[in-house]
Amino acid sequence: MTSKKNNEHIEPEKKQKPTSADAISNTSDAIIASDKSAAPETIKEAAPKSTVEKEKQEKTITKGSSNKTSDQPPAKKSRKLSIAAIILSLLVGGALTYKIQQQNESHLAQIASLKAEISSSQLELTSRLEAAQKETIKQASQISHRSEVVLTQQQKSIESLQLAIADVKGRRPNDWLLAEADYLVKLAGRKLFLEQDVVSATKLMESADQRIASLNDPSLVPLRKAMANDITHLKSVPIIDRDGLVLRLTALQQQVNSLPLANAILPEAQAQEKAVVSQDIYDWQTNLMTSIKDFSENFITYRTRDGNVIPLLSPQQDFYLRENVKAKIETAIKATYVEQEEIYATALTTAHQWSTSFFNADDNTVKEFNASLAFLGKQSIEVDYPDKLQTQNILSDVITERLRREVTTLVTEDK
């Protein structure tokens, strides 16, 4: 009996030497048993009535585990508890790190969304600021433009009032001569540049020079020098009798319908030998025919020509020819007033070519017509006019300077 008991005591001690894997499994079993023993009531509450047998089994398992743990020594129990605590801390740390990572990811997503909102709001603010800046600049420019217009209008009104005051109070007896000379010079410029009337412009400039000379003012010598230069340039411009050219072209245009056309081109007649009556009696028939033909030629002459007859123009083409020649002469008349010499010469050259080709060159009327076209086509109708009159600017400067001087003297007198 004693030997058996001793053996029974020895065998569990041998069995209580577990390996590290067994220790980890025992600790996990102890944790599960402790969890089950700590919360049997919760399991019972959650479990339904139909699982009564499972609860009994779990009670037996917890009792067995408690008995086993009570049989183990305290050192092993503390080791198992420390391992369980380490595992719990690792699990808790992993859960905490996972939760922290999730929170960090959510925070990063929120930060990115906030950055996007901030950038969009910044872009919107910049666009609004640019639009507001453009609008303010536009309004400021409009206001400045309006103010400039108002200022210029006020300045013009002030100048007009000053001129009126100077005209009423401070004018001298000879100032009207300057005004008249200014009017004549401006009228000469209009005659020259708008109507190309050199003769009238020259006469007007000479009249203005006489008005300036009657003032007998030595300070106006540069003005009279400029007027003399302008008069010399105007007199050097060649004078073209445009009215005479137009009248001659019109006369030629009216003469076109009466010009005779050239005849058709006929082939040359063959030379025929004159038949002579022979002295032979036996040729009486031939001699008779020869005598009758010679007698009939005194009344009717019949000649034969070999070849094709080339007519120049049909009646319809005759009408078109005359109208085209008239149109070319009309083009030359218009170019005379506009001073387009190239168009003028081309039109008359074309009319001359048509006239020499299709009208009768042997007729005296056609000869005179062609000679007139050739002569008029060589005439020059362009003139180099002066670009401007120097007298206009100088005279206007003299008048404004005198009026300004009079206005200043009036202002000082009023003070």
VOPAGU-2260 file (C-alpha; in pm, 1 decimal, decimal comma):
REM VOPAGU-2260
SITE   aa  ch    i         X         Y         Z
SITE  MET   A    0       0,0       0,0       0,0
SITE  THR   A    1     273,6     234,8      84,5
SITE  SER   A    2     452,5     169,0    -239,7
SITE  LYS   A    3     150,9     244,4    -440,2
SITE  LYS   A    4      89,6     568,9    -262,5
SITE  ASN   A    5     443,4     671,8    -307,2
SITE  ASN   A    6     425,3     593,0    -672,2
SITE  GLU   A    7     109,1     787,5    -702,1
SITE  HIS   A    8     276,5    1087,9    -544,0
SITE  ILE   A    9     580,1    1054,8    -770,7
SITE  GLU   A   10     390,8    1030,2   -1097,9
SITE  PRO   A   11     202,9    1361,1   -1069,1
SITE  GLU   A   12     525,2    1538,9    -991,1
SITE  LYS   A   13     670,9    1402,9   -1307,8
SITE  LYS   A   14     368,7    1507,6   -1496,3
SITE  GLN   A   15     383,1    1861,6   -1349,6
SITE  LYS   A   16     703,2    1941,9   -1539,5
SITE  PRO   A   17     552,8    2093,0   -1856,9
SITE  THR   A   18     722,7    2239,9   -2153,3
SITE  SER   A   19     695,2    2603,0   -2260,0
SITE  ALA   A   20     419,5    2522,8   -2509,2
SITE  ASP   A   21     226,0    2338,7   -2240,6
SITE  ALA   A   22     268,9    2636,4   -2008,8
SITE  ILE   A   23     130,7    2875,7   -2270,3
SITE  SER   A   24    -163,5    2644,5   -2336,0
SITE  ASN   A   25    -229,9    2602,6   -1963,8
SITE  THR   A   26    -218,9    2977,3   -1914,4
SITE  SER   A   27    -464,0    3028,1   -2196,7
SITE  ASP   A   28    -686,9    2758,5   -2045,1
SITE  ALA   A   29    -658,2    2923,0   -1707,0
SITE  ILE   A   30    -747,2    3261,9   -1857,4
SITE  ILE   A   31   -1050,1    3111,0   -2026,6
SITE  ALA   A   32   -1147,5    2931,2   -1704,4
SITE  SER   A   33   -1100,1    3243,7   -1497,0
SITE  ASP   A   34   -1305,0    3442,5   -1743,7
SITE  LYS   A   35   -1574,4    3177,9   -1731,5
SITE  SER   A   36   -1561,0    3151,3   -1352,0
SITE  ALA   A   37   -1561,9    3531,3   -1318,2
SITE  ALA   A   38   -1868,2    3582,0   -1531,2
SITE  PRO   A   39   -2084,0    3270,0   -1502,6
SITE  GLU   A   40   -2385,1    3476,7   -1423,4
SITE  THR   A   41   -2352,7    3683,5   -1743,3
SITE  ILE   A   42   -2325,7    3366,7   -1946,6
SITE  LYS   A   43   -2630,9    3236,1   -1777,4
SITE  GLU   A   44   -2823,6    3550,9   -1848,3
SITE  ALA   A   45   -2727,0    3552,8   -2213,9
SITE  ALA   A   46   -2786,4    3182,9   -2263,5
SITE  PRO   A   47   -3138,0    3057,7   -2337,2
SITE  LYS   A   48   -3328,6    2798,2   -2131,0
SITE  SER   A   49   -3268,6    2525,5   -2381,9
SITE  THR   A   50   -2891,2    2518,5   -2311,0
SITE  VAL   A   51   -2900,7    2393,9   -1951,1
SITE  GLU   A   52   -2679,7    2099,3   -2024,0
SITE  LYS   A   53   -2409,6    2320,8   -2171,4
SITE  GLU   A   54   -2409,0    2525,6   -1852,1
SITE  LYS   A   55   -2364,0    2213,9   -1642,8
SITE  GLN   A   56   -2067,8    2108,6   -1853,9
SITE  GLU   A   57   -1913,1    2454,5   -1821,4
SITE  LYS   A   58   -1954,5    2434,6   -1441,1
SITE  THR   A   59   -1779,0    2102,7   -1432,7
SITE  ILE   A   60   -1498,5    2242,4   -1651,7
SITE  THR   A   61   -1456,7    2542,9   -1423,9
SITE  LYS   A   62   -1452,1    2319,2   -1116,7
SITE  GLY   A   63   -1191,2    2096,4   -1274,8
SITE  SER   A   64    -973,9    2389,0   -1369,4
SITE  SER   A   65   -1003,5    2536,1   -1021,6
SITE  ASN   A   66    -900,8    2206,5    -874,1
SITE  LYS   A   67    -605,5    2186,6   -1108,6
SITE  THR   A   68    -494,8    2537,6   -1028,4
SITE  SER   A   69    -524,7    2470,6    -661,7
SITE  ASP   A   70    -303,7    2164,4    -700,2
SITE  GLN   A   71     -28,4    2365,0    -883,3
SITE  PRO   A   72     243,3    2539,1    -684,5
SITE  PRO   A   73     244,1    2922,7    -638,1
SITE  ALA   A   74     555,4    2986,9    -854,0
SITE  LYS   A   75     395,0    2833,4   -1156,9
SITE  LYS   A   76      79,9    3025,9   -1092,7
SITE  SER   A   77     268,1    3357,1   -1080,6
SITE  ARG   A   78     453,0    3269,1   -1400,1
SITE  LYS   A   79     130,6    3193,9   -1577,3
SITE  LEU   A   80     -23,6    3513,6   -1450,0
SITE  SER   A   81     274,3    3718,5   -1573,6
SITE  ILE   A   82     255,2    3558,1   -1917,0
SITE  ALA   A   83    -115,5    3625,6   -1926,2
SITE  ALA   A   84     -53,2    3987,1   -1822,7
SITE  ILE   A   85     209,5    4024,4   -2098,1
SITE  ILE   A   86     -27,7    3883,4   -2355,9
SITE  LEU   A   87    -304,4    4110,0   -2232,3
SITE  SER   A   88     -74,6    4413,0   -2247,6
SITE  LEU   A   89      32,9    4320,9   -2600,4
SITE  LEU   A   90    -325,7    4280,4   -2706,5
SITE  VAL   A   91    -426,5    4605,2   -2542,1
SITE  GLY   A   92    -123,8    4784,8   -2694,5
SITE  GLY   A   93    -204,9    4646,3   -3040,9
SITE  ALA   A   94    -565,4    4752,7   -3004,6
SITE  LEU   A   95    -457,7    5095,6   -2886,7
SITE  THR   A   96    -207,7    5136,9   -3175,0
SITE  TYR   A   97    -469,8    5023,8   -3427,3
SITE  LYS   A   98    -719,7    5268,5   -3280,8
SITE  ILE   A   99    -459,0    5546,5   -3283,7
SITE  GLN   A  100    -375,5    5469,3   -3645,8
SITE  GLN   A  101    -743,3    5487,4   -3739,5
SITE  GLN   A  102    -775,0    5818,4   -3555,9
SITE  ASN   A  103    -461,8    5950,3   -3732,3
SITE  GLU   A  104    -600,9    5848,6   -4071,8
SITE  SER   A  105    -931,8    6018,1   -3997,0
SITE  HIS   A  106    -746,6    6330,9   -3880,0
SITE  LEU   A  107    -532,7    6331,8   -4193,8
SITE  ALA   A  108    -842,9    6301,5   -4411,8
SITE  GLN   A  109   -1004,7    6589,6   -4224,9
SITE  ILE   A  110    -687,5    6796,3   -4264,0
SITE  ALA   A  111    -679,0    6726,4   -4639,9
SITE  SER   A  112   -1044,3    6824,7   -4678,0
SITE  LEU   A  113    -979,4    7141,2   -4475,7
SITE  LYS   A  114    -678,2    7224,1   -4696,9
SITE  ALA   A  115    -888,6    7177,0   -5011,0
SITE  GLU   A  116   -1161,0    7400,5   -4868,8
SITE  ILE   A  117    -903,0    7663,9   -4773,5
SITE  SER   A  118    -743,5    7656,9   -5122,7
SITE  SER   A  119   -1083,5    7683,5   -5293,1
SITE  SER   A  120   -1180,6    7969,6   -5064,3
SITE  GLN   A  121    -847,1    8141,1   -5136,7
SITE  LEU   A  122    -902,4    8106,5   -5513,2
SITE  GLU   A  123   -1252,2    8242,1   -5479,4
SITE  LEU   A  124   -1128,9    8532,4   -5270,3
SITE  THR   A  125    -851,7    8613,9   -5521,1
SITE  SER   A  126   -1097,7    8603,7   -5811,8
SITE  ARG   A  127   -1336,5    8828,4   -5622,4
SITE  LEU   A  128   -1053,7    9065,1   -5534,5
SITE  GLU   A  129    -939,5    9079,6   -5898,4
SITE  ALA   A  130   -1294,0    9144,8   -6019,1
SITE  ALA   A  131   -1340,9    9414,9   -5756,0
SITE  GLN   A  132   -1003,7    9568,0   -5848,4
SITE  LYS   A  133   -1093,3    9573,4   -6219,5
SITE  GLU   A  134   -1430,8    9726,5   -6143,6
SITE  THR   A  135   -1277,4    9995,1   -5924,2
SITE  ILE   A  136   -1013,3   10072,4   -6190,1
SITE  LYS   A  137   -1283,8   10097,4   -6455,9
SITE  GLN   A  138   -1495,0   10326,0   -6241,4
SITE  ALA   A  139   -1193,1   10538,2   -6156,1
SITE  SER   A  140   -1099,2   10570,0   -6524,7
SITE  GLN   A  141   -1454,0   10669,4   -6612,2
SITE  ILE   A  142   -1460,7   10927,2   -6336,2
SITE  SER   A  143   -1121,4   11063,8   -6442,4
SITE  HIS   A  144   -1234,6   11080,4   -6805,4
SITE  ARG   A  145   -1548,5   11266,6   -6706,2
SITE  SER   A  146   -1350,3   11505,5   -6492,4
SITE  GLU   A  147   -1105,4   11567,4   -6778,2
SITE  VAL   A  148   -1392,9   11637,5   -7017,1
SITE  VAL   A  149   -1548,7   11876,3   -6769,3
SITE  LEU   A  150   -1215,9   12049,8   -6713,5
SITE  THR   A  151   -1151,8   12087,4   -7087,0
SITE  GLN   A  152   -1500,2   12227,5   -7137,0
SITE  GLN   A  153   -1448,1   12472,4   -6855,0
SITE  GLN   A  154   -1107,6   12569,5   -6995,0
SITE  LYS   A  155   -1257,9   12628,5   -7339,0
SITE  SER   A  156   -1537,5   12835,8   -7193,1
SITE  ILE   A  157   -1284,9   13040,6   -6995,1
SITE  GLU   A  158   -1073,3   13095,6   -7306,0
SITE  SER   A  159   -1378,4   13196,4   -7511,0
SITE  LEU   A  160   -1480,7   13441,3   -7237,9
SITE  GLN   A  161   -1131,5   13584,9   -7225,7
SITE  LEU   A  162   -1127,7   13624,0   -7602,2
SITE  ALA   A  163   -1467,8   13792,3   -7593,2
SITE  ILE   A  164   -1350,6   14029,6   -7322,4
SITE  ALA   A  165   -1034,2   14104,7   -7516,2
SITE  ASP   A  166   -1237,1   14162,2   -7831,4
SITE  VAL   A  167   -1475,0   14398,6   -7656,2
SITE  LYS   A  168   -1240,0   14595,9   -7432,6
SITE  GLY   A  169    -888,0   14562,7   -7556,3
SITE  ARG   A  170    -901,1   14555,1   -7933,3
SITE  ARG   A  171    -700,4   14802,9   -8130,1
SITE  PRO   A  172    -804,4   14973,4   -8454,2
SITE  ASN   A  173    -578,2   14761,0   -8678,7
SITE  ASP   A  174    -654,7   14419,2   -8530,2
SITE  TRP   A  175    -933,9   14359,9   -8780,1
SITE  LEU   A  176    -670,5   14356,0   -9055,2
SITE  LEU   A  177    -503,8   14054,9   -8892,9
SITE  ALA   A  178    -838,6   13879,0   -8867,4
SITE  GLU   A  179    -914,9   13954,1   -9232,0
SITE  ALA   A  180    -571,7   13828,2   -9340,2
SITE  ASP   A  181    -628,5   13508,8   -9140,9
SITE  TYR   A  182    -962,6   13456,7   -9314,2
SITE  LEU   A  183    -807,8   13510,3   -9659,3
SITE  VAL   A  184    -523,4   13264,8   -9588,0
SITE  LYS   A  185    -765,4   12996,3   -9469,8
SITE  LEU   A  186    -982,7   13050,9   -9777,0
SITE  ALA   A  187    -674,2   13018,0  -10000,6
SITE  GLY   A  188    -591,2   12685,9   -9834,8
SITE  ARG   A  189    -943,0   12555,9   -9901,3
SITE  LYS   A  190    -926,1   12663,9  -10264,4
SITE  LEU   A  191    -590,7   12492,1  -10306,2
SITE  PHE   A  192    -648,2   12163,5  -10125,7
SITE  LEU   A  193   -1017,4   12105,4  -10196,2
SITE  GLU   A  194   -1070,7   12259,7  -10539,5
SITE  GLN   A  195    -709,6   12260,5  -10674,0
SITE  ASP   A  196    -768,2   12618,2  -10787,0
SITE  VAL   A  197    -414,4   12757,0  -10787,5
SITE  VAL   A  198    -504,7   13088,8  -10945,4
SITE  SER   A  199    -767,3   13176,8  -10684,1
SITE  ALA   A  200    -538,2   13064,0  -10401,2
SITE  THR   A  201    -258,9   13287,1  -10532,4
SITE  LYS   A  202    -487,1   13590,9  -10556,2
SITE  LEU   A  203    -616,9   13535,8  -10201,8
SITE  MET   A  204    -263,4   13506,6  -10062,7
SITE  GLU   A  205    -162,6   13831,3  -10236,7
SITE  SER   A  206    -467,9   14006,3  -10083,4
SITE  ALA   A  207    -371,4   13879,8   -9737,2
SITE  ASP   A  208     -16,1   14006,4   -9790,8
SITE  GLN   A  209    -152,9   14349,5   -9871,3
SITE  ARG   A  210    -353,1   14350,2   -9544,3
SITE  ILE   A  211     -40,6   14262,7   -9345,5
SITE  ALA   A  212     166,2   14525,5   -9528,0
SITE  SER   A  213     -88,9   14794,8   -9442,5
SITE  LEU   A  214     -29,5   14731,0   -9068,5
SITE  ASN   A  215     332,4   14857,2   -9101,9
SITE  ASP   A  216     443,2   14642,7   -8806,9
SITE  PRO   A  217     813,5   14537,7   -8800,4
SITE  SER   A  218     734,3   14238,2   -8577,9
SITE  LEU   A  219     534,9   14085,7   -8867,5
SITE  VAL   A  220     836,3   14055,2   -9101,6
SITE  PRO   A  221     868,8   13674,0   -9050,4
SITE  LEU   A  222     499,3   13641,3   -9133,3
SITE  ARG   A  223     536,5   13837,6   -9457,4
SITE  LYS   A  224     845,0   13628,9   -9545,6
SITE  ALA   A  225     643,0   13307,0   -9509,5
SITE  MET   A  226     363,2   13455,8   -9718,9
SITE  ALA   A  227     611,1   13550,7   -9993,2
SITE  ASN   A  228     744,9   13192,1  -10001,0
SITE  ASP   A  229     392,5   13051,4  -10029,1
SITE  ILE   A  230     302,1   13291,6  -10311,4
SITE  THR   A  231     621,7   13196,1  -10501,1
SITE  HIS   A  232     543,3   12824,8  -10470,2
SITE  LEU   A  233     186,7   12877,9  -10588,4
SITE  LYS   A  234     300,3   13073,9  -10893,0
SITE  SER   A  235     547,8   12798,5  -10984,8
SITE  VAL   A  236     269,0   12538,1  -11002,7
SITE  PRO   A  237     182,4   12468,6  -11370,5
SITE  ILE   A  238    -168,0   12569,0  -11472,5
SITE  ILE   A  239    -365,8   12304,1  -11662,0
SITE  ASP   A  240    -664,9   12403,5  -11868,6
SITE  ARG   A  241    -887,7   12116,6  -11760,0
SITE  ASP   A  242   -1199,6   12278,5  -11896,1
SITE  GLY   A  243   -1037,8   12310,8  -12238,2
SITE  LEU   A  244    -929,5   11944,8  -12235,1
SITE  VAL   A  245   -1276,9   11832,0  -12134,4
SITE  LEU   A  246   -1441,2   12041,5  -12406,0
SITE  ARG   A  247   -1213,0   11900,6  -12675,0
SITE  LEU   A  248   -1273,6   11543,2  -12556,0
SITE  THR   A  249   -1648,0   11605,7  -12556,2
SITE  ALA   A  250   -1629,6   11732,2  -12915,2
SITE  LEU   A  251   -1441,3   11417,0  -13020,0
SITE  GLN   A  252   -1697,7   11202,8  -12839,3
SITE  GLN   A  253   -1979,6   11363,6  -13036,5
SITE  GLN   A  254   -1788,9   11311,3  -13364,1
SITE  VAL   A  255   -1761,2   10932,2  -13325,4
SITE  ASN   A  256   -2102,9   10855,6  -13482,1
SITE  SER   A  257   -2013,6   11037,1  -13805,5
SITE  LEU   A  258   -1681,3   10862,8  -13865,7
SITE  PRO   A  259   -1684,1   10629,2  -14172,1
SITE  LEU   A  260   -1582,0   10269,1  -14129,5
SITE  ALA   A  261   -1306,7   10103,6  -14330,9
SITE  ASN   A  262   -1412,1    9895,2  -14636,0
SITE  ALA   A  263   -1393,1    9519,9  -14655,8
SITE  ILE   A  264   -1062,2    9365,4  -14756,0
SITE  LEU   A  265   -1094,2    9231,4  -15111,9
SITE  PRO   A  266    -847,0    9009,8  -15293,1
SITE  GLU   A  267    -648,6    9166,1  -15576,7
SITE  ALA   A  268    -796,4    9144,9  -15926,0
SITE  GLN   A  269    -615,6    8934,5  -16179,1
SITE  ALA   A  270    -455,3    9110,8  -16472,0
SITE  GLN   A  271    -651,7    9049,7  -16792,0
SITE  GLU   A  272    -512,6    9088,3  -17144,1
SITE  LYS   A  273    -721,4    9293,0  -17383,6
SITE  ALA   A  274    -842,9    9086,1  -17673,1
SITE  VAL   A  275    -752,5    9214,2  -18022,2
SITE  VAL   A  276    -944,5    9146,0  -18345,7
SITE  SER   A  277    -739,5    8931,8  -18581,1
SITE  GLN   A  278    -709,0    8977,7  -18960,1
SITE  ASP   A  279    -795,1    8619,7  -19037,7
SITE  ILE   A  280   -1134,5    8570,8  -19205,5
SITE  TYR   A  281   -1180,8    8229,8  -19055,0
SITE  ASP   A  282   -1174,1    8380,9  -18699,7
SITE  TRP   A  283   -1486,9    8580,1  -18764,4
SITE  GLN   A  284   -1669,2    8421,8  -18467,4
SITE  THR   A  285   -1391,9    8503,7  -18225,7
SITE  ASN   A  286   -1361,0    8850,4  -18368,0
SITE  LEU   A  287   -1736,4    8899,8  -18334,2
SITE  MET   A  288   -1733,9    8801,2  -17965,6
SITE  THR   A  289   -1434,2    9024,1  -17904,3
SITE  SER   A  290   -1607,9    9320,5  -18066,8
SITE  ILE   A  291   -1930,0    9262,7  -17866,2
SITE  LYS   A  292   -1735,1    9233,7  -17535,3
SITE  ASP   A  293   -1539,8    9550,5  -17612,8
SITE  PHE   A  294   -1861,2    9730,6  -17690,5
SITE  SER   A  295   -2033,2    9609,6  -17368,8
SITE  GLU   A  296   -1742,8    9718,0  -17146,3
SITE  ASN   A  297   -1832,8   10075,8  -17228,0
SITE  PHE   A  298   -2152,8   10014,8  -17021,7
SITE  ILE   A  299   -2075,9    9731,6  -16774,4
SITE  THR   A  300   -1735,7    9614,7  -16647,7
SITE  TYR   A  301   -1713,8    9264,0  -16512,1
SITE  ARG   A  302   -1398,9    9148,5  -16335,1
SITE  THR   A  303   -1335,9    8827,1  -16142,7
SITE  ARG   A  304   -1132,7    8793,2  -15823,0
SITE  ASP   A  305   -1008,4    8470,5  -15675,0
SITE  GLY   A  306   -1008,6    8456,8  -15293,2
SITE  ASN   A  307   -1225,7    8521,7  -14984,3
SITE  VAL   A  308   -1366,6    8865,1  -14900,1
SITE  ILE   A  309   -1290,5    8962,8  -14535,3
SITE  PRO   A  310   -1553,5    9200,5  -14392,9
SITE  LEU   A  311   -1433,0    9425,4  -14107,9
SITE  LEU   A  312   -1742,2    9465,1  -13892,1
SITE  SER   A  313   -2103,5    9365,4  -13899,6
SITE  PRO   A  314   -2370,3    9632,0  -13833,4
SITE  GLN   A  315   -2410,7    9510,3  -13476,3
SITE  GLN   A  316   -2034,3    9524,8  -13417,7
SITE  ASP   A  317   -2030,8    9871,7  -13569,9
SITE  PHE   A  318   -2267,5    9993,5  -13294,3
SITE  TYR   A  319   -2060,4    9834,8  -13019,3
SITE  LEU   A  320   -1739,5    9982,7  -13161,6
SITE  ARG   A  321   -1872,2   10338,0  -13159,0
SITE  GLU   A  322   -2014,9   10301,6  -12805,6
SITE  ASN   A  323   -1687,1   10160,5  -12672,4
SITE  VAL   A  324   -1489,6   10449,1  -12822,6
SITE  LYS   A  325   -1729,9   10693,9  -12657,2
SITE  ALA   A  326   -1691,0   10513,2  -12325,0
SITE  LYS   A  327   -1312,1   10539,9  -12341,0
SITE  ILE   A  328   -1333,2   10912,4  -12408,7
SITE  GLU   A  329   -1577,3   10948,6  -12115,4
SITE  THR   A  330   -1327,1   10768,6  -11889,9
SITE  ALA   A  331   -1058,1   11015,6  -11998,4
SITE  ILE   A  332   -1291,4   11307,5  -11914,3
SITE  LYS   A  333   -1350,2   11175,3  -11561,1
SITE  ALA   A  334    -977,6   11111,4  -11510,0
SITE  THR   A  335    -906,8   11472,3  -11607,8
SITE  TYR   A  336   -1103,7   11609,2  -11311,8
SITE  VAL   A  337    -958,6   11353,3  -11068,4
SITE  GLU   A  338    -601,7   11401,4  -11202,9
SITE  GLN   A  339    -542,8   11032,9  -11273,9
SITE  GLU   A  340    -295,3   11061,7  -11556,8
SITE  GLU   A  341    -237,8   10689,1  -11605,6
SITE  ILE   A  342    -608,9   10614,4  -11655,3
SITE  TYR   A  343    -640,0   10918,7  -11882,4
SITE  ALA   A  344    -352,2   10812,5  -12110,4
SITE  THR   A  345    -462,1   10446,5  -12123,1
SITE  ALA   A  346    -818,4   10533,0  -12221,6
SITE  LEU   A  347    -712,8   10768,6  -12503,8
SITE  THR   A  348    -449,6   10522,7  -12631,6
SITE  THR   A  349    -708,8   10245,3  -12655,1
SITE  ALA   A  350    -954,7   10474,5  -12837,5
SITE  HIS   A  351    -679,8   10575,4  -13083,7
SITE  GLN   A  352    -596,7   10209,4  -13157,6
SITE  TRP   A  353    -961,2   10122,8  -13227,4
SITE  SER   A  354   -1001,3   10428,8  -13447,9
SITE  THR   A  355    -696,8   10349,4  -13663,3
SITE  SER   A  356    -798,5    9982,5  -13694,0
SITE  PHE   A  357   -1168,1   10005,8  -13778,8
SITE  PHE   A  358   -1231,8   10353,5  -13925,7
SITE  ASN   A  359   -1139,3   10462,1  -14276,2
SITE  ALA   A  360    -784,9   10591,9  -14251,4
SITE  ASP   A  361    -807,9   10765,6  -14590,9
SITE  ASP   A  362   -1090,3   10995,7  -14478,2
SITE  ASN   A  363    -984,8   11344,0  -14360,8
SITE  THR   A  364   -1229,6   11339,1  -14069,3
SITE  VAL   A  365   -1078,6   11018,4  -13936,9
SITE  LYS   A  366    -729,4   11158,1  -13980,1
SITE  GLU   A  367    -813,9   11470,3  -13776,3
SITE  PHE   A  368    -987,3   11255,4  -13513,7
SITE  ASN   A  369    -685,0   11029,1  -13473,7
SITE  ALA   A  370    -445,6   11325,1  -13460,7
SITE  SER   A  371    -653,5   11491,7  -13187,3
SITE  LEU   A  372    -660,3   11168,9  -12982,1
SITE  ALA   A  373    -282,0   11128,9  -13013,7
SITE  PHE   A  374    -220,8   11492,1  -12913,8
SITE  LEU   A  375    -455,5   11485,6  -12613,4
SITE  GLY   A  376    -317,3   11151,7  -12495,1
SITE  LYS   A  377      28,1   11311,7  -12452,2
SITE  GLN   A  378    -101,9   11592,7  -12228,7
SITE  SER   A  379     -14,3   11585,8  -11856,2
SITE  ILE   A  380    -300,5   11635,4  -11612,2
SITE  GLU   A  381    -122,6   11570,3  -11279,3
SITE  VAL   A  382      10,7   11860,2  -11073,5
SITE  ASP   A  383     230,5   11854,0  -10760,6
SITE  TYR   A  384      57,0   12090,1  -10522,2
SITE  PRO   A  385     223,3   12220,4  -10203,1
SITE  ASP   A  386     155,1   12002,5   -9898,9
SITE  LYS   A  387      67,6   12296,4   -9675,1
SITE  LEU   A  388      83,1   12675,0   -9647,9
SITE  GLN   A  389     339,2   12795,0   -9394,1
SITE  THR   A  390     150,1   13118,2   -9343,5
SITE  GLN   A  391    -147,4   12954,4   -9169,2
SITE  ASN   A  392      40,7   12835,4   -8859,0
SITE  ILE   A  393     250,1   13151,2   -8823,5
SITE  LEU   A  394     -49,5   13382,2   -8859,4
SITE  SER   A  395    -258,6   13185,0   -8608,2
SITE  ASP   A  396      32,1   13195,4   -8360,5
SITE  VAL   A  397      61,5   13574,3   -8401,3
SITE  ILE   A  398    -310,8   13624,6   -8342,2
SITE  THR   A  399    -323,8   13399,9   -8032,7
SITE  GLU   A  400     -12,2   13565,3   -7887,9
SITE  ARG   A  401    -159,2   13913,3   -7930,8
SITE  LEU   A  402    -493,1   13813,9   -7783,4
SITE  ARG   A  403    -322,3   13644,3   -7489,9
SITE  ARG   A  404    -117,4   13955,8   -7428,7
SITE  GLU   A  405    -428,5   14167,9   -7431,6
SITE  VAL   A  406    -607,1   13931,4   -7194,5
SITE  THR   A  407    -318,1   13939,0   -6947,3
SITE  THR   A  408    -309,7   14319,2   -6958,0
SITE  LEU   A  409    -684,6   14327,8   -6892,2
SITE  VAL   A  410    -649,4   14090,4   -6596,7
SITE  THR   A  411    -373,0   14300,9   -6442,6
SITE  GLU   A  412    -579,7   14614,3   -6489,2
SITE  ASP   A  413    -879,4   14453,0   -6316,5
SITE  LYS   A  414    -662,3   14359,4   -6018,8
